[in-house]
Amino acid sequence: MTTIYALLDPRTKALRYIGQTRLWASRKSAHATPTGSRAMSAWGQDLKQHNLKPIRTPEQLAAQLAE
């Protein structure tokens, strides 16, 4: 089953990334390492400096979009 998910900034609830995967359990941990674009890496480092993690579950995405 394919899962559509998003990464949201925990401070502002701003949408930062949308992705899809068939292996949700392994994919969500893969976003813990800074890779990809410079902007995404900088955002990830900023969250890490503030001891924060992105909101990254499909359920939270659905709640965010419903607001």
Secondary structure, 3 states (H helix, E strand, C coil): CCEEEEEECCCCCCEEEEEEECCHHHHHHHCCCCCCCHHHHHHHHHHHHCCCCCECCHHHHHHHHHC
